[in-house]
Amino acid sequence: MKRGIIGMFVIWSTLAVVACGAAATPTANPAAGTPEETSCDFAGTGATIAVDGKRANFACPKVGESNVVLLGEIKVGDKSWQIQKAVVNMTDKGFTTKATETVLVTRIELADGSSCAFAGTGTTITIDGKRANFTCGRQGNNDVALLGEIKAGEKGWQIERAVIDMTNKSFAGTTEPMTIKAISVGPKP
């Protein structure tokens, strides 16, 4: 765990956005539990199906008799982080694709049970050169955010979580890599 000063505000106006966090409006962040959101569990690091050469990294709830999976890597798009969603059927020849679409990543659930919503595409804080892409609420008097990009590793997909203590014009706090348990996806962009 890295301790001490995590970073400095890069732009003074960013301080105003953070201080007035309630006024900041994310561009793609549906409320938890909305019908538009589907939670998909990490499929593990072992063998799984592949569709069009892309690994099924997350398993979503079935639609009728069809399996629903999230394929490949998460990509940063104009409106949000995005991933490909596929509806697949099992046949005597293996899996066949019924439909695919690109969907928005609206939320990340960590292995510790924390749920973090997409922070939007507008101005947000940057810590040690890593953008705060998801907000996780508060831990005591501190804000919690997910920083930077997702990294695949032996423990699965991970992202850096920061517990942020704002003091004057800088941050103090801790960061640590956290394992992703599930991601929620919403409507297509």
Beta strands, then each sheet from edge to edge (+ up, - down):
strand 1: 2-8
strand 2: 38-42
strand 3: 50-51
strand 4: 54-63
strand 5: 66-76
strand 6: 81-91
strand 7: 94-110
strand 8: 115-118
strand 9: 126-127
strand 10: 130-139
strand 11: 142-153
strand 12: 156-167
strand 13: 170-185
sheet 1: 1+ 13- 2+ 4- 3+
sheet 2: 1+ 13- 7+ 6- 5+
sheet 3: 1+ 13- 12+ 11- 10+ 8-
sheet 4: 1+ 13- 12+ 11- 10+ 9-
end
